[in-house]
Amino acid sequence: MRKQNPTNFFLDSRILTLVLIVLLFDATSTNAQEVEDEREFDYAEGSKKGPRRWGELKKEWAACSNGGLQSPIDMSNERVQIISKPEKRNYKPTNATVTNRGHDISLQWGGDAGSIFINGSEYPLRQAHWHSPSEHTINGRRYDLELHMVHINTNPNLKNKIAVIGILYKIGKPDEFLSKLMSNISTMIDKKDEQRNLEIVDPREIEIHSKRYYRYMGSLTVPPCTEGVIWTINRKVRTVSRDQVKLLREAVHDYAERNARPLQQHNNREIYLYGPAS
């Protein structure tokens, strides 16, 4: 039996170590690429899947690039028409779940959570989700958080089937409604598609009552950027704690600093401010 040269053994060990390092690096790179490929879109500036490229990613997302009624926009007083008209909302508690969708945290109601009435049509409440910072701005000011309450009317004869209520928040006292969800959200950090059953959630606990609110015709602010969405933005700005905003961003962990779409062209759209005539 031939005795192995200690020098050769040392060289063989180094070569084996280098091979293992290369294989490990290659496997890590492959896994990273797979994670990146799983994202259909993101919010990172300059990304190939960022907001400015959404319309190029899929044929059915073309409106994100060439649509004329895209959201969000700035609510400028110079463009607003004031209308004195009350808004009818009728919400009720029902079972719900909270889900980490990868790009945001979403709250979905499974039963009858009530509805909002617009121009005589009823829009049942389906889900809510958060964006930080705010997507809409008021007179150029961007706030720290924006909640979207999504309502959908499935009547095939209705032209505009989606109505969204937007609520803006600035840093201050914690939001009481969000405080009730924090423990569940904290268990979903970096867990895409993770879901928690919340049993009964009352949407009336969301502070949405405001004497004044903006309304305009826009689109979804995420792909496919569907147009014909009736937007209602509360004029009154609520408060949320810095820790609450931080948790909402850490939970999705999508590597972007924000999950807010940039402002879109106004294109001479009409914006109405509903409220007291004064």
N, C-alpha and C positions, 0 to 999 in steps of 0.2 A: 504494500500500500504506500503510495507516494505522499510524502509529508508536504503540507501546504506551506508555501512561503508566507510569512507574517505580513510582508509588504503587500503581496497580492491580496491577501485577506482584507487588509485595511482599505485598499483601493476598491475592492468589490463592495465593501460596506458603504463607502462614500457614494459609489455609483447607484446602489440600491436605494440609498436615502434620497438622492436627487430624483430618481425615477418616481418614488413615492410622493415627493413634494410636487412634481409636475402633474402627476395624476390627480392629486388632491386639489391643486389649483384649477385644473381643467374641469373637475367635477363641480367645484364652487362656482366657476364662471358659467357653466351650463345651467346650474340651478338658478343663478341670478338672472340669466337670460330668460329662463322659463317663467320666473315671477314677473319680469318686465312684460313678456308677451301676454300674460294673463290680463293685463290692464287694457281695456278697450280704449280708454281715454284718461288723461290726467290734467292737472292744472299747472304743471311746472313751466316756467318761462323758458322759451326756446326749445322745449321738448318736441319730438316728432309727433307726439300724441297730445300736445297742449292745445289750449283753446283756439289759437289761431289756425290750427290744422284740423280741427274736428270735421269740418265739411269735406275734407279730402280722404278721411279714413274709411267711410262707407258711402255708397251711393245714396242710401236712404237718409244720410245725415247732411245732405247737400245744403239744406236750409241754414245750417250753422254758418255757412260762408256766403251764400247768395240771397238769404231771406231779407225782406224789407221791413219786417215787423219783429225784430229780435229784441230779447231782453237779456240783461237788465238795462235800464236807462236812468238818467238823472231827472229828478223831480224839480224842475226849475220854476220858481214863482212867475217868471216872465211868460211861461207858456200855459199856465194853469187857468182854467175856466171854473169859477165857483158856482156850484149848484146846491140848492137847499133840498135835500132828499134823504130820508132815513133809510137805513139798511136793515133788513130782516135776517136775523140769525137764530137758529133753533138747534142747539147742541144737546147731547145727552150722553151719560156714561155707558160704556160697553167694554167688552174684552179687547185687549190689544197686545201687541208684541213689539219689541224693539230689536232692530237688526243693524249690524255693522255691514254696510254695503260696499265697503272698501274706499269709496270716495266721500261718504257721509254717514251719519247715524240717522236712521229712519224709524219713525214710530208709526205702526200700521194698526188701524182699527179693524177688527174682524166682523163686528156686528154693526147695528145701526147706531152711528155716532151723531146723528142729526145732520143738518144741512144749512146752506145759505141760499137765499132767494135773490136772483138777479134778473131784472126785466121780466118778472113773472115766471121764470124757470127755476126749478129746484136743483141744486147741486149738492149731492151727499158728500160728506167729509170722508176721505179715504185714508190719508196719511199725512205726516208732517216730517220735516227734516231741517237740518241746520247748516248754514254756510258762515264761514268766518274768513275775512271780515264780511261786512254786509255786501251784497251784490248791488242793490239799488242805492243811490245817493240822493240827498235832499240839498238842493242848492250847492252841489259840489262836495258836500261833506259825506264821507264814508264812515259808517259806524263799525262797532266791534263784532257784531253778530246779527244774523238775519234768520228768522224762522219762517218757513213756508208751510202753510196749511193747504193741502191739495184737495180740491173737490172735483168730482167727475159726474157728469150727467150722460148716461148711456143712450139717451133717446136718439135714434138714427136720423130723425128729422131735424135735430137741433144742429145748427152750424157750428157754434162755439161750445164745445163739450167740456172744456177744462176751465176752472176758476181757482185762482190761487190767492190766498191772503198772505201778505208779507208783513212781518213785525220786526222792527229794528230795535237793537239793544246797544247801550253804551256801558262801559265799565262802571260798576257801582255795587249796590247791594245784590246778593244772589237772587236769581229768579226762582221763586218758590216752586213752580211747576217743574222746572228742570232739576231742582234739588231732589225731587222724588225719584228721578231716573238715574241719578249719579252712581249709586251703588251697582246697578245692573250694567251701566255703560263701562264702569271701571273693570268689570270682569271680561270685557270684550276687546281689550286693547290688542291691536294688531292681529285680530282674528276675523278675517274677511268672511262674510256670510254667516257669522255667528249670530244666534237669535236667542232672545229671552222672553218667556211668557210673563206678562205683567198682570194678567187677569183684568180687573176693571180699571179703566182710565177715563177720567171725566174731562173732556176738552173744554168745558166751561171754566176749568181752573186756569186755563191759559189766559193771561191778561191781554185781551184783544180789543176791549171796548175803548173806543176813541170817538170824540165828538167830530173829528175830521179825518178823512181818509182820501187818498188819491186813487184814481182809477184810469186805466188806459188799456189798450189792446197790444199784446205782445206775444211772447213765446215761452216755451220751456227754457230754462237756463242751462240745461245739460242735453247732450245728444239724445234724441234726434233733433232737438231745437224746434219742435213742432210749433207752428204759429196758430193764431186764433185763440190764444189764452187770455182770459179776462183777469187782469191783475188789479188787486186792491191792496194798497200799501197804507198801513196806519200812519197817521201824522204824528201821533204821540210816540215818543221813543221811551222804551222800557230800560230797565237795568239788569245786568248780569255780572257775576263775579269773574275776575280774571282766571281763577282756578276752574270755573265751569267752562269757559272758552278753551282753556288749555287742554282739559280732558277730552273735549269733543274733537280736537285736532290730534291729540296723541292716540286716541282710540282707533282712528282710521289708519294712521301711520302710512300715508301715501307719499311720503318723502317731500311733498310740496309744502311750502309755508302757508298756503291758503287753499281753500276750495271754493273760491268765488270767481265767477266768470267776469272778465273785463266789461266795462260799459260798452254798449252798442250804439250805433247811429240812431239818432232820434227820428230822422226822416219826416219831419213836420207832423208827427202824430199829435192827436188831441189828448191832453191830459186834463182830467176833471178833478176838482177838489170838492168833495161832498161834505156838507156840514151846515151849521147855522149861517143864515144869510149875512150876518154881521162880519 
